[in-house]
Amino acid sequence: MKNFVTNREYSGKNVDILMASGKGEEFAGFHQGKKFFGVTGQQLKGMKAAAVVQFVVEKKDSEGKNSKSIRYKSVFAKSDFESAIARNKSVLNPNRTVKSSDELLNEVA
């Protein structure tokens, strides 16, 4: 189970959660998927999250102490992005280009 935009593997109980969704091996957050496929939220209308994963965020408070908190994020299957795009093809820009994950990672680096 991996994030198809960042190529990072999901770990811990998130793997079990994603496996239970039965939606495949590749997932990403909504905004990550929008950017990856170069589409708008309107073009992805009606998509349902495959699962909700959890992750730990660490930050320092004003006194310099580390604190941890659990956050939750909805993730979507790559196949669901592709289906939504195909279903809403009439609103897609035919001149758009879809960047590969390597191209997107190079932009961030």
Helices and strands as residue ranges (DSSP letters): E 2-3, H 13-21, E 26-28, H 30-37, G 42-44, E 51-60, E 66-77, H 78-87, G 89-91, H 101-108
